[in-house]
Amino acid sequence: MGDAFQIRDQEMPYFLTFQVVGWADVFTRKRYRDFILENLTYCRKSKGLYLFGYVIMSNHIHLLVQQKDGRLSDWVRDFKKFTSKKLIKMILENPDERRKEWLQMIFEYHGKFNKRNNDIQFWTHENHAVEMYNVAMIESRMKYIHENPVRAAIVEYPEDYLYSSARDYSGLKGLIDLDYW
């Protein structure tokens, strides 16, 4: 992996993208989106995470976050490790999941060709980390996060998408609490 999108300054806020391997549309299911929200809430309360913005799309997540203790890389590692194991288990043990064999095939395929993992993989290893070193960058990335569902033609207005912090920033009640920028 190159140096372009590395977390260098652990104290700074970052824009992050977590992508499901093979761009698999896992988060079309409410239960998996809700699981991510539960974990972000837990991380805010117990892991020192400042959560400024987010959107959960069908196959990736965008976050604008900062870690209170200056250990953002550790948080990213732990969050991805925990959520990947739990999401794979949720998918494979869900009797209502009609795509479980297909998803398992994707996760196993990507795990087999990865040096760090040789059996199954949920998230890609890239985080597309972009340091937010000024207010203009933060505003630009927040706009990008919030307009993701509009660009994908899911909703007409950012605040109409439930699984996004756009609701909070437009004066509506979002699904989870945030740390406002």
N, C-alpha and C positions, 0 to 999 in steps of 0.2 A: 504494500500500500504506500502511496506517495505521501509527501509531507503537506500537500495543499490543504487537506481538511482534517488536520490533527488538532486535538485540544492541547494548546500550549500553556495558556495562562488559566490555571485551575480556578482562579478567583473571579473571572469575568463571566458575564452571561453569554450563552451560546444558542445559536439556531442549530437544531439537530434534526436529522431525518433517519428514522428507523424503517427499513424496507423489508418486507417478507420475501424470502428467497423465491425466485421464479415469478415474482410479481403476483403470487397466488392471492386471490381475492378472499382472504380469511375474514376480514372485518365487515363483510356483508351481513354477518350474523350478529344480532344484538348482544347475545351473551358474551361474545368475544370482545366486542367494543366496551361493554360494561366492565369486563374484567380489567381492561387497560385503565379505565377511569378509576376503578377501585384501587389499583396499584399506584396510580399517580397521587391519589388522595392519601394513601398510606405513606408514600414517600415525602409528601409535604409535611405530614404530621410527625413522622418518626425518623426520617432519613435526611433531614436538613435540606430539602429541595425547595427552591423558589420556582414556582410554575407561573410564568407570565402569559403564556399563550400556547394553544395546542389545536390540532385538528386530527381526527382519526378518519382516514380515507379507507377505501376498500382493501388496499394492499400496502399501505405505508402510513406512517405517523410523522407529523411535524411538531416540534416542540420548541419553545423559547424558554430556556431554563437557566438557573444558576444554582450552585451548591453552596450552602452556608459555610461549610467547613473547608471550602477550597479543595474538594476532592471529587470534581465532576467526573473524571475518567473512571474512578472507582464506582460512582453511582451508575454510570452508563453500563459498565460491565455487569454489575449486580442486577440492575433492572432487566437487561436483556437476557441474562442467564435465567433468572427466576421466571420471567414471563414466557420465555421460549419453552421451558420444560412444562410449565403449567398449561400453556395453550395447546401444545402437542397432546398432552394427556387429555385435556378437555375435548379436543377434536376426536381423538381415537376412541374415547370411551363414551361419546355422545351417541345414543341410539337413534337420535333424530338427524344426525349429520349424514346426509346422503352422499357427500363428496369425500368421505374419510379415506377411502382407498386411493383416490386421485391425489388428495393432499398428502397422504403418507408417501406416495410415490415421489412427489415433488421434493418433500423434506429429505427423504432418503437419497435421492439423486444428488442433491446439493451437498449433503453431508458426506457422501462417498468421495467427492472430488475436492474436499477441503482438507488442507494439511492439519488444521487445528481440531478437526472433528471428523471422525470416520464412520459415523453411523447415521445421524439424523440432524438436521439443522432447520431452524425456523427463521431467524433474522439473518440478513447479510451482515458481514463484519464491518462494512462501511457505516459511518454515522453522518457523513457529510457535515461535519462540525464547522460552523462559521462563527468566529468571535464577533460579538457585538460591541464594538469599541466606541460608538457614538450614538446619540439619540436618533439621528437620521437613519442609521442602519436598522435600529430596533423598529422604528416605525415602518420601514420598508418591508422587513421580514414579517412583521405582524400583519401587514396588509396582504402579503403573499400567503401566509397561513390562512387567513380568514377568507380569502377569495378562492382558495383551492376548490371547494365544492361548487362555486359559481362557474369556474373554468371547466369543471367536469360536467357541467349541465345537470347537476343534481338539484340545485335550488336557484332561484332568481336573485336572492339577496343573501349575503353572508350570514346574517343573524337568523335566517330560517333553518340553518343546518344545526341540529341538536348537538352533534358531537364535535363542537368547536367552541373556543373561547370568544368567538365573535358575538355571541349572544350577550355575554357579560359586558363587553365593551360597548354594546349598543343600548345598554340599560335594561335588558331582559335578564331573567334569572337563568344562569347556565346550570349544567348538570353537576358540576363540582366547583369547589371554591378555588380561587386564584390568588396570586400575589400580584396585584396590579402594578404595572410599570408606571 
